[in-house]
Amino acid sequence: MTPMDLSVVLFTSDRGITPADAAKAAEDAGFHAFYVPEHSHIPTSRDSAHPGTGGEIPDDRYLRILDPWVSLATAAAVTSTIRLGTAVALPMEHDPITLAKTLATLDHLSGGRVTLGVGFGWNVEELEDHGVPGKKRRTVLREYLELMGELWSKEVASYDGEFAHLKPSWAYPKPVQQPRIPILVGAGGTPKNFDWISANADGWITTPIETDIEERVAGLTETWSAKGREGKPRVVVLLTSRLEPGQLERWQELGVDEVMMGLPDKGAEEVRAFIGKMGARLTATA
């Protein structure tokens, strides 16, 4: 059986270790991928409850998140093998034509190492500031991903949707990864989300509050097959608690491909030590 991939996610801020420093340490420790999140801003007044707390945001890093594309570009410049991803990004907050160019450039310059993790956006007020109707965010995300896919894979690309439009156009560079950069969706393990993932993406990233991983992976696999998709969806589990003996092996047997662990919001020296220690421990466990 192929060993399970082990990765890290840095909840970036303007006060802790830099993304480049963390990514280099993760690569040196043998991790498979390095992820960063995205929020453009956090409105001070909103009705949207955080999915983990049901109320206020649990961490002031939400207010201080660095731009994900600049962060990953700096990481790409100091690494050569580790994959570079988002957990998760919000494409709806960008012009999709410009974002397609940014991601294609990042994939080109990194040698094909980009993974695009996306979310539907729990903070509706944040999306509305970007002109995205809260009740239409799934449609906007689908159309933006489809438009970007056209630009990434076609010599002459075009698209005409409800929210995204592109006249026949040329655009280079193309991503190294074809026909598109891999797309993972970070969302709750519900039938509705699994249906969306199976129709529009390449896999699933679990949420911090996810339970019954085994049952939900089986549900996604079933939906994937019912949609006529070949192969299997990539499943990435965000680790939020201490591993039980044999847990990685059980997940792997059920179809989990990758386990992602969070990094602390600390200084460079402390985080590098944490990465080295966890890399050695998880590698020995996997």
C-alpha positions, 0 to 999 in steps of 0.5 A: 500500500502506498504510504499516506501523504502527510502535510501541514497548514499554516494559518498565516499572520503578520506576526509569526513565522513566514510562509517561506520559512515554514514551507522550507522547514516542512519540505526539509522534514519530508512533508508532502504539501504546505497549505495556507488559508484565505480571507480578504477581510472580516467585517466587524458586524455580520450575521454569519456565525463561524461554523466551529463556534456558532458565534464569534470567530475563535482566533484573531488570526482571521483578521491578519491572514496574509494573501495566499498567492503571494505567500505561496509564491514566496514559498515556491521560491525557496522550495523545489518538491513540496506541493503548495496549496490553499486550505482553503481559498475563496475564488469568488473574491477575485476576478476569475480571469486574473485569478486564472493567470495568477494560479497558472503562473504559480503552477508554471514557476513552481514546476507544477506543484499547486493544489487549489483548495476552495471553500463556499465561504461561511462569512456571507458578509465578506463575500457580499463586499465582493459583490457575491450574493450569499445565496448564489455563492455555490453558483459563482464558485462553480462558474469561476472554476469552469472559466478558469479551467477553460483558460488553463486548458484551451488554446482559445478559451471562452465562457458565458455563465450567469456571473462569469463571462469570457469572450474568445481569448488567448491566455498563457502560461498554461499550468504544468498540470493539465487539464487543470490544477487539482481542485479540492473542496473544504466543506462539511461532509454532507450529501449536498457537498459531496454531490457538488464535489463529485460534479465539480472538483477532484477531492475533499478536505475535511473541516475542523469539526468533522466527525465520523470520517470513515462513514463520510469517506464512504459516502463521498466515494459512493456519490463519486461513482454514481456521478460516473467519475473515474478513479476515486476522489482525493481525501485530505483529513485535517487533523484536529485531535490526537491520533489513536493507535492505528488510526492512520492505517484505518483511514488509509484503508478506507480511502484517505490519501493525505493527513494535514496538521496545523502549525502553531502561530509562533516564531520561526525557531519554535515552529521549525522545531515543531515541524521537525518533531512532528515530521519525524513522529508522523513519518514513523507512524504512517 
